Amino acid sequence: MTDYYSTYDLKHVINASGKMTILGVSKVPEAAIQAQQFGDTHFFEMKDLTDKTGDFIAKKLGTEGALVVNSASAGIAEAVAGIIGQGSKYHAYHPFPPRYTKREIILPKGHNVDYGTPEEVMIELGGGQVVEAGYANMCTPEHVEMMINENTAAIFYVKSHHAVQKSMLTIQEALEVAHKHELPLILDAAAEEDLKKYVDMGVDVVLFSGAKAIEGPASGLVFGKERTSAGPSCRVWASVAR
Ligand SMILES: *Cc1c(COP(=O)(O)O)cnc(C)c1O
């Protein structure tokens, strides 16, 4: 096998830190390498591939829809665009005014972290306008609730060691505020391990990184409900890709 450390004169690394983005995150197991090799050496109708792999994953997770995307970062932008664009196949790629004015995404201030890219950059790439709630060191359900207005599209929560941990509302509390106002909750759980936990809690849209705890190649996973408590006007991401 080619020694790419030599080819490119790269430093050898012994990883004693864990799954770190700056070190190339995780090692991909043999089954994933084989699946990727199969993909790399065959052709597919891409819509068929995304629809059916999504359905397969959704069924395993016990949720309505799932979509494999290029990264969790891409998933943030796509989830936001899907909600702002109200699930429209044709408009969600340009989820901006004047067509879409309801595009405020409420994010606890202590969750607006830089995980390699700031959360707000990916939310805004998806057409969202970040509205921070609370303070750098605290955010209560009331802080989130007071930022809701007629232009609010969703509430966004970051479950991560990067985020402020103390004096922050819980996922359950964020979910209660969101559903009380018929808004979807988007959860960035990029580096978490339990894929089913948040779906079981009732979170509307969940984002995972494929490369972190779940040890896949560079990829992301978006999954959850196709419709939220807000009804057809909040048809989310899954329908966007179809
Ligand atoms: C790593 C990370 C991401 C991005 O994941 P990628 O798959 O590398 O794009 C997003 N959010 C959080 C909280 C992360 O830790």
The ligand as an ORCA input file, in Angstrom:
! r2SCAN-3c Opt
* xyz 0 1
  C     -18.276     18.655     14.452
  C     -19.495     19.429     14.688
  C     -20.280     19.854     13.613
  C     -19.883     19.611     12.191
  O     -19.776     18.277     11.833
  P     -19.172     17.928     10.393
  O     -19.767     16.599     10.036
  O     -17.691     17.894     10.554
  O     -19.602     19.013      9.463
  C     -21.438     20.555     13.872
  N     -21.815     20.837     15.125
  C     -21.099     20.455     16.198
  C     -21.594     20.790     17.569
  C     -19.900     19.730     16.016
  O     -19.190     19.340     17.087
*
